[in-house]
Amino acid sequence: MAMTWKLLKQLRPPPYTATASTSLHRPRFLNFQNATRLFSDQPPLPPPSGEPPPIPPPQNSHSPSPSSLNQAELAKFAAIAGTWWDSEGPFKPLHAMNPTRLAFIRSTLCRHFRRDPLSARPFEGLKFIDVGCGGGILSEPLARMGASVTGVDAVEKNIKIARLHADLDPVTSSIEYHCTTAEKLVDEQRSFDAVFALEVIEHVANPAEFCKSLSALTVPDGATVISTINRSMRAYATAIIAAEYLLHWLPKGTHQWSSFLTPEELVLILERASISVQEMAGFAYNPLTGRWSISDDVSVNFIAYGTKTETATL
Ligand SMILES: C[S@@+](CC[C@H](N)C(=O)[O-])C[C@H]1O[C@@H](n2cnc3c(N)ncnc32)[C@H](O)[C@@H]1O
């Protein structure tokens, strides 16, 4: 008991210190016209103590986007790159969550692009990009659903693994993989019908700028899908203490609680990047079956789908 308490004390969440990059001050309630699944009815977290973070200086609209790279975070992924396709390894939670996040993507994007959700290849003819694709756990099923997929990741080893794995099947061998970042692709003026960044935003240097890059990569009226972890006490207990320290699903230190965003914060930074969130859902884990399902509870893992509202002024 004493040991457990000592461990919990060591692991207590640090006070939230938003960097200039997040600079969201106090999350505010937002009105989403068309959203069908939104926030949980959990009480909001108390506002962060201390002074609000400084407002970052405005960006010159023609300057290149600042780098999204956080070298310490990238080193963690480089260290375990060889395990991407081991469904019992450190990426076990992503493998387990994949069918559920794909169900959300199929449902929302078939509505968005007016495609038949019962079709085997509903995304035929559409150009998708998977930013922070890792070993390609998401890119491959998107290609199987007919999309022309580009996967990019800042870690070279991840891209090598993704390439090797995709080449095992003629359907996925069409995926274009590159070791690069969203902001570099913006500089190259690339654009896509749908942009995905699943479980990436909590690892980037500057979430607000990262969202602006995702927006710039999305064609007008295109779709953006982002998933991440809520900065809630429940997420601290489950996604960090349980997943990293008790169940050893993930290497210790994989996640920093202070890097998580609340759903309100994510919606706000997406709105500032001209992406209007249309639908949001939580992922609920059933410890008895080991399965994940879509839920209205966004208190831990959640996913948001938004539409590019206008040409963003970046
Ligand atoms: C938790 S993994 C998610 C992988 C994949 N999106 C998925 O959900 O299956 C995060 C990935 O984002 C990549 N990453 C982190 N920061 C990045 C950045 N700024 N630009 C591109 N990739 C990044 C990491 O290398 C890692 O592969």
The ligand as a MOL file (V3000), in Angstrom:
LIG
                    3D

  0  0  0     0  0            999 V3000
M  V30 BEGIN CTAB
M  V30 COUNTS 27 29 0 0 0
M  V30 BEGIN ATOM
M  V30 1 C 1.3960 7.3700 -31.3320 0
M  V30 2 S 2.0860 7.3170 -32.9070 0 CHG=1
M  V30 3 C 0.6330 7.2760 -33.9160 0
M  V30 4 C 0.8310 6.5190 -35.1890 0
M  V30 5 C -0.3810 6.4900 -36.1370 0
M  V30 6 N -0.8920 7.8070 -36.4030 0
M  V30 7 C -1.4700 5.6360 -35.5740 0
M  V30 8 O -2.3390 6.1530 -34.8860 0
M  V30 9 O -1.4480 4.4290 -35.8070 0 CHG=-1
M  V30 10 C 2.6930 8.9620 -33.1980 0
M  V30 11 C 3.5140 9.0710 -34.4750 0
M  V30 12 O 3.6630 10.4440 -34.8090 0
M  V30 13 C 4.9810 10.6540 -35.2810 0
M  V30 14 N 5.2820 12.0730 -35.0990 0
M  V30 15 C 5.4370 12.7570 -33.9470 0
M  V30 16 N 5.6380 14.0580 -34.1780 0
M  V30 17 C 5.5740 14.2150 -35.5290 0
M  V30 18 C 5.6720 15.3360 -36.3920 0
M  V30 19 N 5.8750 16.5420 -35.8940 0
M  V30 20 N 5.5590 15.1430 -37.7210 0
M  V30 21 C 5.3640 13.9070 -38.2270 0
M  V30 22 N 5.2600 12.8000 -37.4540 0
M  V30 23 C 5.3570 12.9590 -36.1240 0
M  V30 24 C 5.8300 9.7190 -34.4500 0
M  V30 25 O 7.0600 9.4180 -35.0570 0
M  V30 26 C 4.9050 8.4970 -34.3540 0
M  V30 27 O 5.1270 7.6060 -35.4080 0
M  V30 END ATOM
M  V30 BEGIN BOND
M  V30 1 1 1 2
M  V30 2 1 2 3
M  V30 3 1 2 10
M  V30 4 1 3 4
M  V30 5 1 4 5
M  V30 6 1 5 6
M  V30 7 1 5 7
M  V30 8 2 7 8
M  V30 9 1 7 9
M  V30 10 1 10 11
M  V30 11 1 11 12
M  V30 12 1 11 26
M  V30 13 1 12 13
M  V30 14 1 13 14
M  V30 15 1 13 24
M  V30 16 1 14 15
M  V30 17 1 14 23
M  V30 18 2 15 16
M  V30 19 1 16 17
M  V30 20 1 17 18
M  V30 21 2 17 23
M  V30 22 1 18 19
M  V30 23 2 18 20
M  V30 24 1 20 21
M  V30 25 2 21 22
M  V30 26 1 22 23
M  V30 27 1 24 25
M  V30 28 1 24 26
M  V30 29 1 26 27
M  V30 END BOND
M  V30 END CTAB
M  END
